[in-house]
Amino acid sequence: MKLKLKKPFLIAEIGINHNGSLSLAKKLIQLAADSGFDAVKFQKREPNISTPEDQKNKLRQTPWGEMSYLEYKKKIEFGDKEFREINKFCKKKKITWFASAWDVPSQNFLKKYKLKYNKVASAMLTNIELIEKIADEKKLTFISTGMSTLKDISKAIKIFKNRKCKFVLMHCVSTYPCPIENLNLNLILTLKKKYKCEVGYSGHESSVSPSIIAYMLGARYIERHITLDRSMWGTDQAASLSENGMKNLSNILNKSSLVLGDGVKRLSKQEKELLKKFKYWK
């Protein structure tokens, strides 16, 4: 039995690692394009809706001084002006972009860009109103499975199947960064067997190797948070890959089919020549 692997679809999760800066967002898009990623992903929120009431007035230290959590969320949120520029820049760099919406108005906002993909964030998996809205669009949707039970996943899948919306489950453990002993990559196989669907991997660890292992387990869609500098301010920076990690991941995965070959045993010309140096018998 030969292992056949096709090139994976690599998603660079920019998320909110732009810290509200369009300039930084463009640098991250450029980095993703230069590193061989296929798509970049953002997040979209209406902070007044998607911020829990008991969190809104909590004070937070930020690079812009002390402010409430709601003020902070508004500070880093992109609107139409920024996303129009992102849309234009991604077209120029020939890289796909899409975003995970955290509320229904945000999903409606994203429709104007005619994006190829949708995304259900792990934290939104039980937000039935939102995922019904997403599934109604019938775009290929990446469904992250962190912060959820199998019961939650089954309920979400039923919604997508009932609406005949194609989806890819993304195995995910939602801690930032995630300790490697908690990654549970064998769950990729469990999800494949249980749901008989495509299962990818959305990783929040700080290293490259788990994504390679996920690929060998059959994950053909790999999503990783990215950053220009893991020491930057922000909740997701430490769980992200920087330039070296991104390029290592892309290079290794793209070489996989070349390394595996076709499984046919051959004695190469170079081996024959080397054998002559060792063979002392007739």
C-alpha positions, 0 to 999 in steps of 0.5 A: 500500500502506497501513501499518496499525499497531495499538496495541502491548502495552507491558511495563514490565520492573521486573526487580530494579530494586526492589532488594528494596524492596516500597515501591519496587516499588509505586512502579514499578507505579504509574509504569507504570500512569500512563504507559500501559503494559499490563503490568509484569514481575518476575524470580523466582529461587531464588538457591541454584539459579540462582547459578553456583557460581563466582559465589556467594562473590565479594564485592560492594559494595552499599548494605547493605555488602560481601557475597557475590554469593549474599547479595546475590541473596538480599537483593533476592529477593521471596518469597510475601509480597511477590508476594501484595502485588504481585498485589493492588496490580496488580489494584487498578491494573488492570495485568497482571503476570508474571515470568521464572523463572530456575529450575524451582522459581521457575516452579512458585512463579509458577503459584499466581498464575495469571498470563496470560503467561510469559517466557523470559529471554535468559540462560535460552534454553538452559536446556532443562529450564526452557523445557520446563517453561514451554512445558508450561503453554501460556501465551503466552510472550515469548521473549527472544533476547539471548545466543543464536545462531539455532541456540539460538533454533530449538531453543527454538522447536521445544520450544514448537511441539511443545507447541503453546504460543503464543510471541512472540520478543523481539529483544534485545541483552543489554548494559546499556545497549546502544550504539545501533550494536549494536541491529541492529533489522533482525534483527526482520525477519530473525526474522519471515522465518525463523520466520514468527512474531510478533517483538517488541522488548526494549530495553536502550538508554537512549533512546526512539527505537529502540523507535519504530523497532522498532515501525515494523519490526513489533514489536507487543510492546515491553518496556523496563526502567523505573526511578524514577531512572537514577542509582540503584544497580543493574545495570539502572538505566542501561539503563532508562527513567524517567518522562519516557521512559516517557510519551514512548514511550507517547504517541508509539506511541499516536498512531501510527495517528492520525498515519498516517491512512487514506492517502486524499488529501483537501483539507481546509477549512483548506488551501482557506482557506490556498490562497486567500491564495496563489493569484493566478491563475484 
